[in-house]
């Protein structure tokens, strides 16, 4: 287990050679990777969304492809297509841009719903089906989609079914003045991303993914997770709460955070830490809540504060 923690810490440190002052965001993306999940990065342009994904792919020596979504991108551009080869006298499959280990789906809300939907099977099933033939994705496989929360002109908001496929939603945010000044110095002569070297291999990530599943979670912790998710379905400011997939996502993310913190078991703090990034994009707020200028993150925080946290005595009474 210590070897796994060292690998994860090395990856975070390596990414920080390029991305300044965003350790928590880097850690959350890495936790999604070892959970075998996908991430939605929602933030304004220019804060390093593309760079952070490139750094993680380089750090684990994984194949990487960037898909720039525009209104004219077709589903076949994503999944691939078959074309008749006259020389061979047979149909030949041409892989789409999704055939890679780490995928950056840049500005996913700028493409049509039909093209967005072409990612659904890939993200959930880790495979694509073209003309009746199924092709498996390489392992590990992760989609990191970006979208700009400010610009709405010419965009297609992701439907709830697609949002639910993302294990987490994270944001990067602006650096503070000191960090931004340091960025200028660091990028003065060269781009540190060009000099970044792998500190782990894809096979290491696959092994850690298996270890995450073996992290122990007591029934009391499981009940705590279910209670949090169930509260999203009855909260007065929420129109549509999180699904059972949300419960499983929070469960798995808590396991990953426990492993990262050198524990073989989940504690309530792991659940609380992961609740906002895992659940905030899975709820649909009522119009009245939006008028009150409440955010999904604030609502999830209020739910966490309203639910009693399991204590040591609860384990003794069990």
C-alpha positions in Angstrom: 0.0 0.0 0.0 2.9 2.4 0.8 4.2 1.9 -2.8 0.8 3.0 -4.1 0.8 6.1 -2.0 4.3 6.9 -3.1 3.2 6.6 -6.8 0.2 8.9 -6.3 2.3 11.5 -4.4 4.9 11.4 -7.1 2.2 12.0 -9.8 0.8 15.0 -7.8 4.3 16.5 -7.3 5.1 16.0 -11.0 1.9 17.8 -12.1 2.7 20.6 -9.7 5.9 21.3 -11.7 3.5 22.8 -14.3 0.3 23.6 -12.4 0.9 26.0 -9.6 -1.2 26.2 -6.4 -3.9 23.7 -7.4 -3.0 20.6 -5.4 -6.6 19.8 -4.3 -7.8 19.9 -7.9 -4.9 17.7 -9.0 -5.7 15.2 -6.2 -9.4 15.0 -7.0 -8.7 14.3 -10.7 -6.2 11.6 -9.6 -8.7 10.1 -7.2 -11.2 9.9 -10.1 -8.5 8.1 -12.2 -7.9 5.4 -9.6 -11.7 5.0 -9.2 -11.9 4.3 -12.9 -14.1 7.4 -13.3 -14.4 10.5 -15.4 -14.2 14.2 -14.6 -16.0 17.3 -15.7 -13.8 20.4 -15.4 -16.0 23.5 -15.3 -14.1 26.8 -15.4 -13.3 29.9 -17.3 -10.8 29.9 -20.2 -7.1 30.2 -19.5 -6.8 28.7 -16.0 -5.0 25.5 -17.1 -7.8 23.0 -17.8 -6.0 21.5 -20.8 -2.5 21.7 -19.2 -3.6 19.7 -16.1 -5.0 16.9 -18.2 -1.9 16.8 -20.4 0.3 16.7 -17.3 -1.5 13.7 -15.8 -1.3 11.8 -19.0 2.4 12.4 -19.3 3.0 11.6 -15.6 1.6 8.1 -16.0 3.0 7.6 -19.5 -0.5 7.1 -21.0 -1.7 7.7 -24.5 -3.5 11.0 -24.8 -5.9 12.6 -27.3 -7.6 16.0 -27.3 -10.9 16.4 -29.0 -11.9 20.0 -29.7 -15.7 19.9 -29.7 -17.5 22.2 -32.2 -21.0 22.1 -33.7 -19.8 20.2 -36.8 -18.1 17.3 -34.9 -19.9 14.1 -35.8 -20.4 11.0 -33.6 -18.3 9.0 -36.1 -15.4 11.4 -35.4 -15.6 10.2 -31.8 -16.2 6.5 -32.1 -14.7 5.7 -35.4 -16.2 4.3 -38.6 -15.8 1.5 -41.1 -14.9 2.1 -44.8 -14.7 -0.3 -47.7 -11.1 -0.9 -48.8 -11.1 -1.8 -52.5 -7.6 -3.2 -52.5 -8.4 -5.6 -49.7 -11.9 -6.2 -50.7 -13.3 -5.8 -47.2 -14.5 -3.2 -44.7 -11.7 -1.7 -42.5 -12.3 0.0 -39.1 -10.8 3.4 -38.7 -10.6 4.2 -34.9 -12.1 7.4 -33.7 -10.4 10.0 -31.5 -11.8 8.4 -28.3 -9.5 5.4 -28.8 -6.9 6.4 -26.2 -6.2 6.1 -22.5 -6.7 9.7 -21.5 -9.2 11.8 -23.4 -9.6 15.5 -23.2 -13.1 16.4 -24.4 -12.5 20.2 -24.7 -15.6 22.4 -24.6 -18.0 19.5 -24.7 -21.0 21.8 -24.4 -20.2 23.3 -27.8 -21.1 20.2 -29.8 -24.5 18.8 -30.7 -26.5 16.5 -28.3 -26.1 13.6 -30.8 -22.3 13.9 -30.6 -22.4 14.3 -26.8 -24.5 11.1 -26.6 -21.8 9.2 -28.6 -19.6 9.5 -25.5 -22.2 7.8 -23.3 -21.5 4.2 -24.1 -17.8 4.8 -24.1 -17.8 6.4 -20.7 -20.1 3.9 -19.1 -19.2 0.6 -20.8 -15.5 1.4 -21.7 -16.3 0.3 -25.3 -17.6 1.5 -28.6 -19.9 -0.4 -31.0 -19.5 0.4 -34.7 -21.5 -1.4 -37.3 -22.3 -4.2 -34.8 -18.7 -4.8 -33.8 -17.6 -3.9 -30.3 -14.2 -2.5 -29.6 -12.8 -2.2 -26.0 -11.0 0.9 -24.7 -7.4 0.7 -23.5 -6.9 0.6 -19.8 -6.8 2.8 -17.8 -9.4 4.8 -19.6 -10.6 8.3 -18.5 -12.5 11.1 -20.1 -11.9 14.6 -18.8 -14.4 17.0 -20.3 -14.2 20.8 -20.0 -16.9 23.4 -20.3 -17.0 27.2 -19.8 -19.7 28.1 -17.2 -19.9 31.7 -18.3 -20.5 31.6 -22.1 -23.9 30.2 -23.0 -24.3 31.5 -26.6 -24.1 28.6 -29.1 -23.8 25.9 -26.4 -25.7 22.7 -25.7 -26.0 22.1 -21.9 -25.2 18.5 -21.0 -28.3 16.5 -20.1 -28.6 14.9 -16.6 -27.9 11.4 -18.1 -24.6 12.6 -19.4 -23.7 14.6 -16.3 -24.3 11.5 -14.2 -21.6 9.6 -16.1 -18.9 11.9 -14.5 -17.6 10.7 -11.2 -16.7 14.3 -10.2 -17.1 17.9 -11.2 -14.1 20.1 -10.3 -13.0 23.6 -11.0 -9.5 25.1 -11.0 -10.1 28.8 -10.3 -7.8 31.8 -10.6 -4.4 31.7 -8.9 -3.6 34.2 -6.2 -1.2 37.1 -6.9 1.8 35.3 -5.6 1.1 32.1 -7.6 0.4 34.1 -10.8 3.7 35.9 -10.4 5.5 32.6 -10.0 3.8 31.2 -13.1 5.2 34.1 -15.1 8.7 33.3 -13.9 8.4 29.6 -14.5 7.1 30.1 -18.0 9.6 32.8 -18.9 12.0 30.8 -21.1 10.3 27.4 -21.6 7.0 25.6 -21.1 7.6 23.1 -18.2 5.0 20.8 -19.7 7.4 20.1 -22.6 10.1 18.9 -20.2 7.7 16.8 -18.0 8.8 13.1 -17.7 6.7 10.1 -16.6 6.9 9.1 -12.9 4.6 6.1 -13.2 3.2 3.7 -15.7 -0.3 2.9 -16.8 0.0 -0.5 -15.3 0.6 1.1 -11.9 -2.7 2.9 -12.1 -4.5 -0.4 -13.0 -3.0 -2.1 -9.9 -4.0 0.9 -7.6 -7.6 0.7 -9.1 -7.8 -2.8 -7.8 -6.5 -1.8 -4.4 -9.1 0.9 -4.0 -11.9 -1.6 -4.3 -10.4 -3.5 -1.3 -10.5 -0.6 1.1 -12.9 -1.5 3.9 -16.1 0.5 4.4 -18.2 -0.3 7.5 -22.0 -0.6 7.2 -22.3 2.5 9.4 -20.3 4.4 6.8 -22.4 3.0 4.0 -25.6 4.1 5.8 -24.1 7.6 6.2 -23.5 7.8 2.5 -27.0 6.6 1.7 -28.4 9.2 4.1 -26.6 12.0 2.5 -27.7 11.0 -1.0 -31.3 10.4 0.1 -31.4 13.9 1.6 -30.7 15.3 -1.9 -34.0 13.7 -3.0 -36.1 15.4 -0.2 -34.3 18.7 0.1 -36.7 21.7 -0.4 -34.3 23.4 -2.8 -33.7 20.4 -5.0 -36.0 19.4 -7.9 -34.1 16.2 -8.8 -31.7 14.4 -6.4 -28.8 12.1 -6.9 -29.4 8.5 -8.2 -28.0 5.3 -6.7 -25.1 5.8 -9.1 -24.3 8.9 -7.1 -24.2 6.8 -3.9 -21.8 4.3 -5.5 -19.7 7.1 -6.8 -19.4 8.7 -3.3 -18.6 5.3 -1.9 -15.8 4.6 -4.4 -14.4 8.2 -4.1 -14.3 7.8 -0.3 -12.4 4.5 -0.6 -9.8 6.2 -2.9 -9.3 9.1 -0.5 -8.8 6.7 2.3 -6.1 4.8 0.4 -4.4 8.1 -0.6 -4.3 9.0 3.1 -2.7 5.7 4.0 -5.7 4.0 5.5 -7.2 0.6 4.8 -10.7 1.7 5.9 -13.1 4.6 5.2 -13.9 7.2 7.9 -16.7 9.8 7.8 -14.2 12.6 6.9 -13.5 10.8 3.6 -17.2 10.9 2.7 -17.5 14.5 3.7 -14.5 15.6 1.7 -15.7 13.9 -1.4 -19.4 14.8 -1.2 -19.3 18.1 -2.9 -17.2 17.2 -6.0 -19.1 13.9 -6.4 -22.7 15.1 -5.8 -22.9 18.8 -6.8 -23.4 18.1 -10.5 -25.9 15.3 -10.0 -28.6 17.5 -8.5 -31.1 19.8 -10.3 -32.0 22.8 -8.3 -35.5 24.4 -8.1 -36.0 27.7 -9.8 -36.6 29.3 -6.4 -33.2 28.2 -5.2 -31.6 29.8 -8.2 -33.4 33.0 -7.5 -32.0 32.9 -4.0 -28.6 32.6 -5.7 -27.8 29.3 -4.0 -25.3 27.0 -5.6 -25.3 23.2 -5.7 -22.1 23.2 -3.7 -23.7 25.3 -0.9 -26.7 23.0 -0.8 -24.5 19.8 -0.5 -22.6 21.6 2.3 -25.9 22.4 4.1 -26.9 18.7 3.8 -23.6 17.6 5.3 -24.1 20.0 8.3 -27.7 18.8 8.9 -26.8 15.0 9.1 -25.2 13.5 12.2 -21.7 12.2 11.6 -21.1 8.7 12.8 -19.0 8.6 16.0 -16.9 5.9 17.6 -19.8 5.0 19.9 -21.8 4.0 16.9 -19.2 1.3 16.0 -19.2 0.0 19.6 -23.0 -0.3 19.7 -23.2 -2.1 16.4 
